[in-house]
């Protein structure tokens, strides 16, 4: 019962809303089926299947609201969860940012479902992991990784007649390989809507090559270097930037989009001409949700075009307060790139550093988006167009806003995963000058 189709979801939510005695009522239904395998030291450690279905009901009396959830779906339980949400609403204080529920909306058809991914079996996951472990063993390395697939649906309905539904699929894979001495490490991560695009053998080959080639790293002095960020590293680095496209945070002085003296920097050129960032739930390589949590339709939005900030996200409340049109936050983020490969970027670099991955990234200053973090899993010194040798890892202190002003070249965008948020992005490798490395790190 964990996966309900559109008609089944609509019928169940209608039954829930018919129980309501509140001024307004909203019900959300979500369910998923999938499975996973975790492995370490070239052996499977855990495996499992997950199936879940949850109903959340929010009742409103004036500006008061209460939410209750349940995972039982007989009629008695459905009425019980509605009554509980009404009880909580009556006890709650008024919400000064209350917004009335939306009227019915028009949604475009989602592209986020793939039948092959929905049909993944435990044997399929085992075969994918076996290929990864074979690569690791052949390279005399130890691998630790995780593969997970999910088919999930969401449905939303309210007492004003709104109804939204979509179903999507996803498969994610990540692997870290280490040598026996603990002096070399490599990493690869992949995420797709279509499982046919997932090649755990090739991904682990890349991680193994990084592990073996990063051993015996040499220390070089910290400082400002031309850096080539592979797509995984670039994804981690830019994730905080994407979260900054929020009008309220900017207007209230809490982000890099805040203007000194008040207001925001919408319409200003903050980055290099090469930088164009947008959201598009219908992108074939990165399809995503076509509506947000309160039922607003999502469509393509340009956040940055040729370095100029074109849009900021406005919640319904903040849009009303600021006399603007609401603009929902994107369900995905895509950065346009160029046609260069990482190898071509290296050949065009006189002196620089290749970074495979960044991690443990933390905010230092929200107003400038200054971040700190560490390189890991393969960092290399480049000289005269060639990788000369692996180098010890660095701590960096750098702002994505400044870095995106120092872009020298962009490569072909690739779908990459951030394992901190488990969101996928479509991001190119990038060559950036004057990237600040502040100190050495002994981590591998």
Buried (B, 14 or more C-beta within 10 A) or exposed (E): EBBBEBEBBBEBBEBBBEBBEBBBBBBBBBBBBBBBBBBBEBEBEEBEEEEEBEBBBBBBBEBBBBBBEBEEBEEEEBBBBBBBBBEBBEEBEEEEEEBEBBEEBEBEEBBBBBEBBBEBEEEBBBEBBBBBBBBBEEBEBBBBBBBBBBBBBBBBBBBBEBBBBBBBBBBBBBBBBBBEEEBBBBBBBBBBBBBEBBBBEBBBBBBBBBBBBBBEBEEBEBEEBBBBBBBBBBBBBBBBBBBBBBBBBBBEBBBBBBEEEEEBBBEEBBBBEBBBBBBBBBBEBBBBBBBBEBBBBBEEBBBBBBBBBBBBBBBBBBBBEBEEEBBBBBBBBBBBBBEBEBEBBBEBBEEBBBBBBBBEBEEEEBEEBBBBBBBBBBBBBBEEBEBEBBBBBBBBBBBBBBBBBBBBBBBEBBBBBBBEEEBBBBBBBBBBBBBBBEEBBEBB
